[in-house]
Amino acid sequence: MTAVSTQENGDGDPRRAIELLWGVSAPPRRGPKPKLATADVVRAAVALADADGIEAVTIRRVAEQLGVSPMSLYTYVPGRAELLDLMIDHAHGELTAPGEGLGWRAALTAVAEDQWALFHRHPWLLQVTTSRSALGPNSFTKYERELRAVEDIGLGDVEMDAVVSLVTGLVRTTARSSLDNARLVRTTGMTDAQWWERAWPVLAGIPAADAAHYPISSRVGQAAGEAHNAAENPAFTFRFGLARVLDGIETLVSQRQQ
């Protein structure tokens, strides 16, 4: 199975990336009118990443998709790093605001579910680093909505940021497991249940792996395997973990109100 790499995208020109993200006009250019807009380049890059993974997104491949020369693509984006910034912000534009009138717990749940779905539509988002992404309008809107969900519930600003990071971090971790499992099924042609059908007889024949030596893990593993029909169920872990995180936040908020 091909390893999935992490793409670094913090080594571009932040000034140029921010200008592109926020639509800061470049000086007028002489010559024929450009055939494309920057948005066309971003959409083509996103489609390529969705189909073939983030490694496929190169200036050459995107240019091929658009039917132009690689050199002409630099008219719209200075390089791959800046293109990744634009792709991330474009994807964040698909996120929606929680419904009006929701309590903070329901609002955070809506935020988390929306992001869970986004990662499954665009798995490549989990392959790019985001700590140095040049924040664009859609990414700012994403963060604003996340914070608004916990505004005025008794938390300090730093705590609000930490709560958001905790929830979004859980989404990223469990979504990564979900997509890794799906990729394993595709590449091996076997479901988890089929894999265990092959593996279990071998384990059962090894005395050292007997349940008597590992009574707790044998009991719990069997119960979880029967419940999920797999070694793990990332969707269950995501929603179970989210509920427990929200329970903890609720306890903190209740303590502040006493």
Helices and strands as residue ranges (DSSP letters): H 14-21, H 38-52, G 54-56, H 59-66, H 70-73, H 80-92, H 104-121, G 123-127, H 137-148, H 157-188, H 192-204, G 207-209, H 215-228, H 234-257
